[in-house]
Amino acid sequence: MSLAAPRLYLLGTGTVGSVFVDRHARLHANGVALPPLVAIANARGWRDCDATSACDALQTLRASTSPRDAVWLSRTRFGHGDIVVDASASEDLAARHAQWLGDGAHVVTACKLGQGTSLDRWQAIRAAAATSHTQYGDSATVGAGLPVLRSLRELQAGGDRIHAIAGVLSGSLAWLFNHFDGKRPFSGFVREARDAGYTEPDPRDDLSGEDVRRKIVILARAAGVALDAARVQVDSLVPDALAALPAEALDAALPTLDEALRLRYAEAYRNGEVLKFIARLQNGEARVGLEALPADHPLAAGAGTDNRVAIWSDRYCDQPLVIQGPGAGAEVTAAALIDDVLRISAATTSSAFDHVHRQAAA
Ligand SMILES: NC(=O)c1ccc[n+]([C@@H]2O[C@H](COP(=O)([O-])OP(=O)(O)OC[C@H]3O[C@@H](n4cnc5c(N)ncnc54)[C@H](OP(=O)(O)O)[C@@H]3O)[C@@H](O)[C@H]2O)c1
């Protein structure tokens, strides 16, 4: 067995992928032992590269005017020990995670479509990783690298049982309900959040709660509950009439959100409560939606776009373990991807090293 460093592939050159390449180059220049980036791809093409040409490859791909190119994807096979970073939101790529793991490559992902959708796909990912002794790095999928998934896994590895999880898992919805004051229309805050880049370009993608559904599914599965995404009860903030509108008609119709939310706010205010968009898991059931929380509730605090997650377990029974911090944004997401790459690369290099030494000693 050779001790060659794993080869690193990046799929996705958008907001997160670009920061990833930048951070990789910076850390590499500072002597951090990161595997070399050997190729970068987006939906329009593929470029081989090395440590010195990665930034140029990124820029070329970003500027490409080529049409969508699915050919490289259908032809590409990753090798044993390679690390594939998925910085896309692509269903096509997520559908291949299990295959790559089965082929012997490790997968590190910011995309929630691998573990946060169907039970079959999640089980295929786990089975492929277990059979092929490969690793699936998912720190960037929930909380953008906040130690939430890691804490759930470490608590259980230490014999703890998870009783419940509740959290503010969306940076954009956190921002909206940290700012909404019941005096100015909610639609104005939605426009402000969209213009600041806190929401998706179409804010309905956030307000629908679908992204939060995927996150609570990922957390539930990490907590040992084989939750089906379809079983999560999601109370969307988007009325049916607004959901049905074409994107270009959305802005003018946003005020249809206002009256219902003004009333919810006023009622919560009268009761000394605050509105938060919460995902909950308890007794194997999950739900997502707007809740009025008492002011002293562990999730009632929080500022800006911070995520905040409370975990109740045997150990944290009366008072939950609360993890809070920036849970959105390209910088922290790319950092979480790099952390997973470093962890996998260090683990696989040291196990290969042990293997070579055991063989030499035999
Ligand atoms: N942005 C954030 O702050 C943030 C925070 C947390 C998690 N995330 C997650 O991180 C992921 C990336 O987000 P982003 O904001 O960087 O998205 P983005 O700016 O839209 O970039 C997505 C990239 O994926 C590429 N892509 C799409 N389909 C592909 C395919 N079949 N093969 C190869 N590349 C493909 C796109 O290629 P083209 O350029 O050719 O279209 C694009 O470069 C998403 O899963 C998102 O949910 C993002």
The ligand as an SDF file (V2000), in Angstrom:
LIG
                    3D

 48 52  0  0  0  0  0  0  0  0999 V2000
  -24.4760   29.6720   -0.0190 N   0  0  0  0  0  0  0  0  0  0  0  0
  -24.4820   29.3950    1.2850 C   0  0  0  0  0  0  0  0  0  0  0  0
  -24.2530   30.2620    2.1250 O   0  0  0  0  0  0  0  0  0  0  0  0
  -24.7210   27.9820    1.7770 C   0  0  0  0  0  0  0  0  0  0  0  0
  -24.7800   27.7170    3.1350 C   0  0  0  0  0  0  0  0  0  0  0  0
  -24.9590   26.4000    3.5720 C   0  0  0  0  0  0  0  0  0  0  0  0
  -25.1020   25.3750    2.6460 C   0  0  0  0  0  0  0  0  0  0  0  0
  -25.0900   25.6830    1.3260 N   0  0  0  0  0  0  0  0  0  0  0  0
  -25.2400   24.5740    0.3890 C   0  0  0  0  0  0  0  0  0  0  0  0
  -24.0610   24.5070   -0.4000 O   0  0  0  0  0  0  0  0  0  0  0  0
  -24.3820   24.0560   -1.7010 C   0  0  0  0  0  0  0  0  0  0  0  0
  -23.8490   25.0670   -2.7240 C   0  0  0  0  0  0  0  0  0  0  0  0
  -24.4700   26.3280   -2.4720 O   0  0  0  0  0  0  0  0  0  0  0  0
  -24.0550   27.6230   -3.3240 P   0  0  0  0  0  0  0  0  0  0  0  0
  -24.7320   28.7650   -2.6560 O   0  0  0  0  0  0  0  0  0  0  0  0
  -22.6020   27.6460   -3.5480 O   0  0  0  0  0  0  0  0  0  0  0  0
  -24.8160   27.3060   -4.7160 O   0  0  0  0  0  0  0  0  0  0  0  0
  -24.5820   28.0250   -6.1150 P   0  0  0  0  0  0  0  0  0  0  0  0
  -23.8910   29.3230   -5.9530 O   0  0  0  0  0  0  0  0  0  0  0  0
  -25.8930   27.9830   -6.8170 O   0  0  0  0  0  0  0  0  0  0  0  0
  -23.5690   27.0410   -6.8760 O   0  0  0  0  0  0  0  0  0  0  0  0
  -23.9210   25.7380   -7.2050 C   0  0  0  0  0  0  0  0  0  0  0  0
  -22.8420   25.1600   -8.0800 C   0  0  0  0  0  0  0  0  0  0  0  0
  -23.1640   23.7880   -8.3320 O   0  0  0  0  0  0  0  0  0  0  0  0
  -22.8930   23.5340   -9.7120 C   0  0  0  0  0  0  0  0  0  0  0  0
  -23.6350   22.3920  -10.2120 N   0  0  0  0  0  0  0  0  0  0  0  0
  -24.9700   22.2570  -10.3830 C   0  0  0  0  0  0  0  0  0  0  0  0
  -25.2520   21.0610  -10.9390 N   0  0  0  0  0  0  0  0  0  0  0  0
  -24.0650   20.4470  -11.1170 C   0  0  0  0  0  0  0  0  0  0  0  0
  -23.6960   19.2120  -11.6850 C   0  0  0  0  0  0  0  0  0  0  0  0
  -24.5960   18.3370  -12.1320 N   0  0  0  0  0  0  0  0  0  0  0  0
  -22.3760   18.9130  -11.7390 N   0  0  0  0  0  0  0  0  0  0  0  0
  -21.4470   19.7750  -11.2650 C   0  0  0  0  0  0  0  0  0  0  0  0
  -21.7340   20.9680  -10.7350 N   0  0  0  0  0  0  0  0  0  0  0  0
  -23.0380   21.2970  -10.6620 C   0  0  0  0  0  0  0  0  0  0  0  0
  -23.3050   24.7960  -10.4140 C   0  0  0  0  0  0  0  0  0  0  0  0
  -22.7360   24.8020  -11.7000 O   0  0  0  0  0  0  0  0  0  0  0  0
  -22.9640   26.0250  -12.7230 P   0  0  0  0  0  0  0  0  0  0  0  0
  -22.1720   27.1690  -12.1540 O   0  0  0  0  0  0  0  0  0  0  0  0
  -22.4250   25.5180  -13.9990 O   0  0  0  0  0  0  0  0  0  0  0  0
  -24.4450   26.2550  -12.7210 O   0  0  0  0  0  0  0  0  0  0  0  0
  -22.7160   25.8350   -9.4560 C   0  0  0  0  0  0  0  0  0  0  0  0
  -21.3610   26.0700   -9.7540 O   0  0  0  0  0  0  0  0  0  0  0  0
  -25.9070   23.8990   -1.7360 C   0  0  0  0  0  0  0  0  0  0  0  0
  -26.2460   22.5450   -1.4980 O   0  0  0  0  0  0  0  0  0  0  0  0
  -26.3890   24.7670   -0.5940 C   0  0  0  0  0  0  0  0  0  0  0  0
  -27.6100   24.3320   -0.0360 O   0  0  0  0  0  0  0  0  0  0  0  0
  -24.8960   26.9360    0.8560 C   0  0  0  0  0  0  0  0  0  0  0  0
  1  2  1  0
  2  3  2  0
  2  4  1  0
  4  5  1  0
  4 48  2  0
  5  6  2  0
  6  7  1  0
  7  8  2  0
  8  9  1  0
  8 48  1  0
  9 10  1  0
  9 46  1  0
 10 11  1  0
 11 12  1  0
 11 44  1  0
 12 13  1  0
 13 14  1  0
 14 15  2  0
 14 16  1  0
 14 17  1  0
 17 18  1  0
 18 19  2  0
 18 20  1  0
 18 21  1  0
 21 22  1  0
 22 23  1  0
 23 24  1  0
 23 42  1  0
 24 25  1  0
 25 26  1  0
 25 36  1  0
 26 27  1  0
 26 35  1  0
 27 28  2  0
 28 29  1  0
 29 30  1  0
 29 35  2  0
 30 31  1  0
 30 32  2  0
 32 33  1  0
 33 34  2  0
 34 35  1  0
 36 37  1  0
 36 42  1  0
 37 38  1  0
 38 39  2  0
 38 40  1  0
 38 41  1  0
 42 43  1  0
 44 45  1  0
 44 46  1  0
 46 47  1  0
M  CHG  2   8   1  16  -1
M  END
$$$$
